[in-house]
Amino acid sequence: MPPTTPVLLAAAVLLGALTPLRARAQASPYLPLDDPRLPLLEHLIARGDVADPSPHVRPFRRADAMRALEAADTGGPSGSLVRALRAELDEGPATHAAHQAGRTVNRFEGRLQATLGLSRRGVLP
């Protein structure tokens, strides 16, 4: 075996061991600015149905948004919207139970954006 092979093998093993740690570090506590639920939350805040979780600061942290939605009055005219948004932002019972038990839950989300290739071909302006 050449002398560089053990070094490359050790580097590959180390890289493989650190990959889950790096993937977990990519999680963000913030709601993305392109989240489709964000306009509804902003609308409810503008109407005064939900308190602004972080005035003059965007994006919202998911926990702050959930806290503001839980404190909102669901008996008013926008109560069904508040309840629906709260249910959509909630991560679900399995994920919530795992967090309560102290286990780590990993979620992967992906997006594909191909507008650059379409704009070069003249399909998009």
C-alpha positions as CSV (number, residue, x, y, z in Angstrom):
1,M,0.0,0.0,0.0
2,P,1.3,3.4,-0.8
3,P,1.9,5.7,2.2
4,T,-0.9,8.1,1.2
5,T,-3.6,5.3,1.2
6,P,-3.8,5.1,5.0
7,V,-4.0,8.8,5.3
8,L,-6.8,9.0,2.7
9,L,-8.6,6.2,4.4
10,A,-8.4,7.9,7.8
11,A,-9.6,11.2,6.3
12,A,-12.6,9.4,4.6
13,V,-13.5,7.7,7.9
14,L,-13.3,11.0,9.8
15,L,-15.3,12.8,7.2
16,G,-18.0,10.1,7.3
17,A,-18.1,10.4,11.1
18,L,-18.5,14.2,11.1
19,T,-21.1,14.4,8.3
20,P,-24.1,13.8,10.7
21,L,-22.8,16.5,13.0
22,R,-22.5,18.9,10.1
23,A,-25.9,18.0,8.8
24,R,-27.5,18.7,12.2
25,A,-25.8,22.1,12.4
26,Q,-27.6,23.2,9.2
27,A,-31.0,23.2,11.0
28,S,-32.5,26.7,11.5
29,P,-34.9,27.8,14.3
30,Y,-36.3,30.5,11.9
31,L,-39.2,30.3,9.5
32,P,-37.9,30.7,6.0
33,L,-38.9,34.0,4.3
34,D,-40.3,32.0,1.4
35,D,-42.4,29.8,3.6
36,P,-46.0,29.7,2.2
37,R,-47.5,30.1,5.6
38,L,-45.7,33.3,6.4
39,P,-48.1,35.7,4.6
40,L,-51.0,34.3,6.6
41,L,-49.1,34.9,9.8
42,E,-48.2,38.4,8.7
43,H,-51.8,39.1,7.8
44,L,-53.0,37.9,11.3
45,I,-50.4,40.1,12.9
46,A,-51.4,43.2,10.8
47,R,-55.1,42.6,11.8
48,G,-54.2,42.5,15.4
49,D,-55.4,38.9,15.9
50,V,-52.0,37.7,16.8
51,A,-49.3,39.6,18.7
52,D,-46.1,40.3,16.8
53,P,-43.6,37.7,18.2
54,S,-40.6,39.8,17.4
55,P,-41.4,43.4,16.4
56,H,-39.3,44.8,13.6
57,V,-37.3,41.6,13.3
58,R,-37.7,39.2,10.5
59,P,-37.6,36.3,9.9
60,F,-39.6,34.9,12.9
61,R,-38.2,32.1,15.0
62,R,-40.5,29.1,14.8
63,A,-40.8,28.9,18.6
64,D,-41.8,32.6,18.9
65,A,-44.4,32.2,16.2
66,M,-45.9,29.1,17.9
67,R,-45.9,31.0,21.3
68,A,-47.7,34.0,19.7
69,L,-50.3,31.7,18.0
70,E,-50.9,29.8,21.2
71,A,-51.6,33.0,23.1
72,A,-53.9,34.3,20.4
73,D,-57.7,34.4,20.9
74,T,-59.3,31.6,18.9
75,G,-62.8,32.7,19.6
76,G,-62.8,35.8,17.3
77,P,-63.6,36.0,13.6
78,S,-60.1,34.8,12.6
79,G,-60.0,32.0,15.2
80,S,-60.3,29.2,12.6
81,L,-57.3,30.7,10.7
82,V,-55.2,30.9,13.9
83,R,-56.0,27.3,14.7
84,A,-55.2,26.1,11.2
85,L,-51.9,28.0,11.1
86,R,-51.0,26.7,14.6
87,A,-51.7,23.1,13.4
88,E,-49.6,23.6,10.3
89,L,-46.7,25.0,12.1
90,D,-46.8,22.2,14.7
91,E,-44.4,19.5,13.7
92,G,-46.7,16.7,14.5
93,P,-47.2,14.3,17.4
94,A,-44.3,11.9,16.6
95,T,-41.7,14.7,16.3
96,H,-43.1,16.4,19.4
97,A,-42.9,13.2,21.4
98,A,-39.4,12.6,20.3
99,H,-38.3,16.1,21.4
100,Q,-40.0,15.5,24.8
101,A,-38.1,12.3,25.2
102,G,-34.8,14.0,24.4
103,R,-34.2,12.2,21.1
104,T,-32.9,14.0,18.1
105,V,-35.2,14.2,15.1
106,N,-33.6,15.0,11.7
107,R,-35.7,16.4,8.9
108,F,-34.4,17.0,5.4
109,E,-36.0,19.5,3.1
110,G,-34.9,20.2,-0.4
111,R,-35.6,22.6,-3.2
112,L,-34.7,22.6,-6.8
113,Q,-34.5,25.8,-8.7
114,A,-33.8,25.6,-12.4
115,T,-34.6,29.2,-13.5
116,L,-31.0,29.9,-14.5
117,G,-31.1,27.3,-17.2
118,L,-34.5,28.4,-18.4
119,S,-33.5,32.1,-18.6
120,R,-30.4,31.3,-20.6
121,R,-32.5,29.4,-23.1
122,G,-34.9,32.3,-23.5
123,V,-37.9,30.5,-21.9
124,L,-38.0,33.0,-19.0
125,P,-37.4,36.8,-19.3
